[in-house]
Amino acid sequence: MDSLAFDSSDLEATEAFLSEAYARMRIGSRTPDASRARIRREATPAVSIDELDLNFDMSYSVTPLGKICLCLVYEGTIQDHSFPGVRDAFGPGDMVLFAPPTAAYAGRICAARYNITMLEPSLLDDVADTLKGPQREPVRLTGHRAHSTEAGAHLKQTIVYVRDHVFGNPAVSGEPLVLSAAHQMLAAGVLGAFPSTAITDPTAEDRTDAHTATVRRAVAYIDDHADLPITVADIAAAAHVTVRAVQYAFRRHLDTTPLAYVRNARLAHAHRALRAATPGGSATVTSIAARWGFPHAGRFAKLYRAAYGTSPSNTLRG
């Protein structure tokens, strides 16, 4: 996990920092008497979440990022934002895709406070797919505006949760299972908010593949790999079916989802770890929960009590 902070009133330094943090860009200020930029970044190799506060008007021109770049505006406006085929303006509350990963873009930031979240496009393939077979293509977003205000708000909540409870929490931010779950949560949130090429409804072939043997192969893979940062795409590949088919099979035969099954498998491992820990030793509920992919102590305790009828702290105390 990498963290960095930037606070400067030097426009050239701001341009250099933004070029390093995003992609090569040129900026120009229309308000030379005000030029303070404050930026905070939390990042993994696959995802970065930035909070930016610029008290000046700034034009920008950015080369392609190669990543999915989301923008959530808190205050101020972004004007004349454009990339091939699109010209738009954004204000407070807007959740947008700045541009496709392969497109350059330009526009003007007008004294704005906003969030930039970037993720590797391949993360979308971890939670969804297109067509089965050799012609299968990576999932792509096909619109720059969220489906609705509600969809944008849900994605905002997901970003804030990951920022505050995963990336911003040193006690859990280094745990591979926590980061994997956070990445998948963000990718699913993006696909839920924006139009895309993902096919979410099972096809006739998916329904045929969603038999008990598929569930058995998927469950065996999960049970053998619960300690690793597996994705729903990994589970589908192990079961030799599409993501849609494995999701439909779990709903049909187990009334759950593959990732919910993963969560329950890891909860069982956490239960065993709590029972095996020496009372009064160095192990804590938080550290055991994080090791097994649960970054939020309150949510872990709620899941644990529902499954085992007691609190994790009681189990740890023996």
N, C-alpha and C positions, 0 to 999 in steps of 0.2 A: 504494500500500500504506500503510495507516494502522496505527500501533502506539500503544498506550496502556497505562499501568500505574496501578493504584489501590491504596493501602495506607492504611487508616484504622481507627481505633477509635471513630469517631463514627457512631452508628447513623443519625442523620439524614442525614449526608453519604453514607453507604452507600446509603440509600434513594434519595437524589437521583441518585447515580451510576447505580444499577441502572435507575432509571426512564428515564434518558437513554440508557443503553446498550441496553436491551431495549424495554420498553414501560412505560406508566404502571403503577406497582405500589405497594402498601402493604405494609410489612413490620413485624413485631413480634418482639422478642426475649424468650425465656423464660429467658435467662441474662444478666441485666443486668450482671453482673460481668465478662463476657467478650463483646467485641463487635468483634474485629479481623477485617477483611475484606481479603484480598489478591487482586487480580484483574489478569490480564494478557491483553491482546487483540491479535491480529493480524488485519487485515481488509482485504478488497477491497470494492468496492461490492456484490458479489453474495454474498460468503461472509465469515463471521467465525468465528474460533476463539478461544475464551476458556478460560483456566485459572483456576479460582476456588478459594480456600481460606478457609473461614469457620470460626472456632474457637468459634462460638456456635450456639445453636438459634434458627432464624428461621422464622416463618410468612410466607407470601407469597400475594399475590393479584394476578394479572397480566391485563391486557387483551389481546385478540388481537394476536399479533405480526405476522401477515401473512407469516410466513416458516416454513420447516421448522426446528424447534428440536430438536436431538438432545442427549441428556444421557448422559454416560459417568461413572459413579461410581467413584472410586478408593478413597476411605475415607469412613467414616461412612454415614449413611442418609438417604433422603428418604422421609418418611412422609405418609400421607393425601393423596397427590397425586391430584387429581381434575379432570376436565373432563367435559362431557356424555357420559354413558354409561360412564364409566370411573372407577374408584377403585383405586389400586394403591400399592405401596411398593417402593422400589428400594434395592439395596445394592451393595457392591463388586463390580465386574465387569459390572454391568448396563448394557446399551446400549439406550436407549429413545427414543421420540419423545414429547416432553413433551405435545404437543397438536396437532391440526390447525391450520393457519395461521389459520383464521377463528374458533377457539375460545378463550375465556378459560380460565384454569386457576388452581388454588390448591393449597397443600400446606405441608409443613414440612420445612426442611432442618435436620438434626441434626448439627452439628459435622462438616461434610463437606468433602472435597476432591474436585472434580469438573470435568469438561470440558463446556462448552456450545459446540456447533457449529451455526451457523445459515446457511441458504442460501435463495436465492430459489427458490420452487416451480417457476418456469419452467425452471430448470436440468434438471429431470427430463425435460422435453420435448426437450432437446437430445440425449438419449441413448436415448430410447424413445418409443413412442407408443401410442395406444389404437386406435380403429377409423379406417379410411381414409374420407375423404369429408367432406361438410359437417357431419355429426354428430360429428366427432372432437372429443373433449374433452381438456382438460389431464390429464396423469397425476397421480393422487392416491395418497397412502399410505392404506391402509385398516386398519392395525393399529399399535399403539404399542409392541409388543414385537418384537425381532428374531426371525427364523424359528428360530434356534438359537444356542447358545453360540458355535459356530464362525462363523456368519454375523456375529454381533456382534463377534467377535474380528477378523475380516477387515476390517470397517469401521473398527474402532479402529486397526488398522495403517495404513489409508489416511489417516485423520485425522492420525495422528502423523507420517506421511511428509510430508504437505502442510504441516503445522505447522512441522516442523523443516527440511525440505529446500527448501521453496518460500517460504512466508510468512516464515519465520525466517532466510532467507538473503538479505541485501541485494544480493548480487551477481547474483541471478536474479529477485528478487521483482517487479521492474519490467518484466520482459519479457512482452509480450502473449501470445506463443505458450506460454510456460511457464504463465501464469495460466489460459489457456483449457484447456490439458491438465489442470491441477490441478482446475479446476471440473468438468470432465467425469468425471474419475476419482472425485471425491467423489460426484457424482450417480449414477454407475454403482454405486458402493459402497452408497449408500443403497437403491437399487432391488434390489440383491442381498441386502440384509439384511432389508428389511421387505416385508410383503405390500402390493400396490398394484394399481391398475387397469391397469397396463401389460400389453400383450399381447406376449409375447416370442417365442412360436412362430409361424413364418410361416403365414399362411392360404393357402387354395388360390389366391386372387388374387395374393398375394405370390409364390408359387412360379411362377405364370405370368409375373409381371413380372420375375423374376430371370433374364433372358436376357442374352446377350452385349452387346446394345445398351445395356442398363442399366449394365453394367460400363464400357463405353467412355465413356458420358456422365459417370459418376462419376469415372473416372480422369482424364478431361480437366479436369474441374472441380478436382480435387485438384492436378493438375500446374500449373494456372493460378493457384491460390490458396494454395499451400503456405506462402507468407510471411504469410498472414493467420490470425487465430484462428478457424478454421472448426470446425464441429461435425458430428457424424454426421447430425444433422437437416438441416444445410445441404447436405451431400452428397446425401442422399436427395431433397431438394427439387430440386436441380439435375438429378438423374436422373429426376425425375417419378414417384417411387415412394415407398413407405413406408420408414421406418427398418428395419423387419423385412425388407422385400424387398431393400434394398441390402446389408444384412448377409448375407442368405442368398446373394445373387448373388456376393459376394466369396468366401464359403466354397466355393461350388459351382464357380466358374470359376478362382479364383486361390489357393484354399486359404489364405486369410488373412482379415483383417477390414478394414473401411474405415479405422479409426484406425491399424492397423498399417501400412497402405499410406501413410497420411499421415506416419507416423513415418519410414518408409524414404525417402519423398520428401524430407523435411527433412534426413535424414542425408546424402543426396546433396548437398543445398545446403551443408551444413556441410563436407563433404569438399572441395567446390569452393572454399569460403571459406578453408579451411586451406591449400590449395595456392596460392591467390592471395595470401595474406598475405606480407608481407615478413619474412624470418627476422630475429629480433632486434628487430622493430618493436613497436608497442604492442599488437597483437592477441595474445590468449591463447587457449588451448584452452577455458578456462572461459567467456570472453566470447562466443566463436563458438558454442559448444555452447548457451549460454543463449539467444542470439539466435534459434536455430533450434529452441527448445522443449525442450532437454535440461537440466534443473536439476541433475542428479546426475552429477558428473564421472566417478565410477567406473562407473556404468551406461552412460554415453555411451562411455567407452573400450572397454567390453566389446562393445557393439553395433558400434562402429567397427572394431575389430579383426576381428570376425566377418565384416564386409562387405568390408573392404579389406586384410586380412592384415597390418596394421601398426598401430601406435598413433597416435592423433591428434597427439601431440607430435612424433613422428618426421616426420609429414607437414608440420607447421608449420615444423620446422627445415629442411625441404627435402631 
